[in-house]
Amino acid sequence: MWKSPNGTIRALLDGTVFRAPILVKGIEPYVRTWKKPITLARHAYGDVYKASEMQIPGPGKVELVYTAEDGNKSSVLVHEFQGAGIVQGMHNLDASIESFARSCFQFALDTKQDVWFAAKDTISKQYDHHFKDIFEEIYQKEYQEAFEKAKITYFYTLIDDAVARVVKSEGGFIWACKNYDGDVMSDLVATAFGSLAMMTSAPYRDIITSILKERRPLQIRWLPSLHGAERLENAVSSMALASLCALQTFLRKLRFKRLSPGG
């Protein structure tokens, strides 16, 4: 079975996808307390989108095995199956998580917004907790002083607590989510603000500059940021826009031909 093309492209780009609703006068959010946009920062690499899966035909043992370069092995039991079942193994990379954290913190400084990061470290005491630890370490070492000067904040909470807080908030912050959480919550936020189609989507790599500083029409292009990183604007939207422009040009020419003498 072929993997998701969107997931494959996001994994190759790595970094973070920032999604924010486009506010239009006359279209009110379904959540009455929301007064400002909520920006979803979705980690674009790994987790279930790079997972390996296997159907288990019958009784047996499934283990996670790590083989070091020197040949040493360590393993952990996943489950002893008494019958048929299914298993999934997923991963992430420290370098990618660090890039995710820095992108969120830099975007927050550029846009003067608080950062909320949410995962489920009470259940996932190594996987999700590792995300939490990396975010906290980078924040304290590289961004805490700048955040205090900008009078913005960063805090971590559980994903279920974050959902409750978001619904009761007035918006105006960055909600950083792991890959799958960001996939789901960005659609929720977009719909609650009015429409899935009324949502900006910009993938960033490493430290980035704010998309709010870019007011030019969408095009397919790589943009160097002030920090030397690279950014790819929404390529799908760009192609759709190009197709629409081509269609409009064709219709104008067709209309002109019909209105011309002898046309």
Residue pairs with C-beta under 8 A, 6 or more apart in sequence:
4 49
7 49
7 50
10 17
10 44
10 45
10 49
10 203
11 44
11 45
11 46
11 49
11 50
13 44
13 203
13 205
13 232
14 44
14 45
14 96
14 99
14 205
15 44
15 45
15 99
15 100
15 103
15 203
15 204
15 205
15 206
15 208
16 41
16 42
16 43
16 44
16 99
16 100
16 103
16 104
16 107
16 203
16 204
16 208
17 40
17 41
17 42
17 44
17 182
17 201
17 202
17 203
17 204
18 39
18 40
18 41
18 42
18 103
18 107
18 174
18 200
18 201
18 202
18 203
18 204
18 211
19 39
19 40
19 42
19 182
19 186
19 189
19 190
19 199
19 200
19 201
19 202
20 37
20 38
20 39
20 40
20 199
20 200
21 37
21 38
21 189
21 190
21 193
21 194
21 198
21 199
21 200
22 198
22 199
22 200
23 37
23 193
24 194
24 198
27 193
27 194
27 195
27 198
28 194
29 192
29 193
29 194
30 191
30 192
30 193
30 194
31 167
31 192
33 167
33 168
33 169
33 170
34 169
34 170
34 171
34 192
34 193
35 170
35 171
35 172
36 170
36 171
36 172
37 171
37 172
37 193
38 166
38 169
38 171
38 172
38 173
38 175
38 189
38 193
39 107
39 111
39 113
39 173
39 174
39 175
40 174
40 175
40 177
40 182
40 185
40 186
40 189
41 100
41 103
41 104
41 107
41 115
41 174
41 175
41 176
41 177
41 182
42 177
42 179
42 181
42 182
42 183
42 186
43 96
43 97
43 100
43 176
43 177
43 178
43 179
43 182
44 100
44 179
44 203
45 92
45 93
45 96
45 100
45 179
46 90
46 91
46 92
46 93
46 96
46 179
47 90
47 91
47 92
47 178
47 179
47 180
48 88
48 90
48 179
48 180
49 179
49 180
50 90
50 91
51 88
51 89
51 90
51 91
52 88
52 89
52 90
53 86
53 87
53 88
53 89
54 62
54 86
54 87
54 88
55 84
55 85
55 86
56 62
56 81
56 84
56 85
56 86
56 87
57 84
58 81
58 83
58 84
59 81
59 82
59 83
60 80
60 81
61 77
61 79
61 80
61 81
62 77
62 78
62 79
62 80
62 81
62 87
63 75
63 76
63 77
63 78
64 75
64 76
64 78
64 89
65 73
65 74
65 75
66 73
66 74
66 75
67 73
68 74
78 87
78 89
79 85
79 87
92 127
92 130
92 131
94 130
94 134
97 130
97 131
97 134
97 135
98 134
98 138
99 205
99 206
100 176
101 134
101 135
101 138
101 139
101 176
102 138
102 142
102 206
102 207
103 204
103 205
103 206
103 207
103 208
104 115
104 117
104 135
104 174
104 176
105 115
105 138
105 139
105 142
105 143
105 147
105 154
106 207
106 208
106 209
106 227
107 113
107 174
107 204
107 208
107 210
108 114
108 115
108 147
108 152
108 154
108 174
109 143
109 146
109 147
109 150
109 152
110 208
110 209
110 210
110 212
110 213
111 174
111 210
111 212
112 150
112 152
113 152
113 172
113 173
113 174
114 152
114 153
114 154
114 155
114 172
114 173
114 174
115 152
115 153
115 154
115 155
115 173
115 174
115 176
116 154
116 155
116 156
116 157
116 162
116 165
116 166
116 173
116 174
116 175
116 176
117 131
117 132
117 135
117 154
117 155
117 156
117 157
117 176
117 177
118 156
118 157
118 158
118 159
118 161
118 162
118 175
118 176
118 177
118 181
119 128
119 129
119 131
119 132
119 156
119 158
119 159
119 178
119 181
120 128
120 158
120 159
120 160
121 128
121 129
121 131
121 132
121 158
122 158
128 178
131 178
132 156
135 154
135 156
135 176
136 156
139 147
139 154
143 154
144 154
147 153
147 154
157 165
159 177
159 181
162 175
163 185
166 175
166 189
175 185
175 189
177 185
177 186
186 199
187 196
189 199
190 196
190 198
190 199
193 199
200 211
200 234
201 234
201 237
202 211
202 231
202 233
202 234
203 231
203 232
203 234
204 229
204 231
205 229
205 230
205 231
206 227
206 229
206 230
207 225
207 227
207 228
207 229
208 225
208 227
208 229
208 231
209 225
209 226
209 227
209 231
214 223
214 233
217 241
218 233
218 234
218 237
218 238
218 241
219 233
219 238
220 233
220 235
220 238
220 239
221 232
221 233
222 230
222 231
222 232
223 230
223 231
223 233
224 230
225 231
256 263
257 263
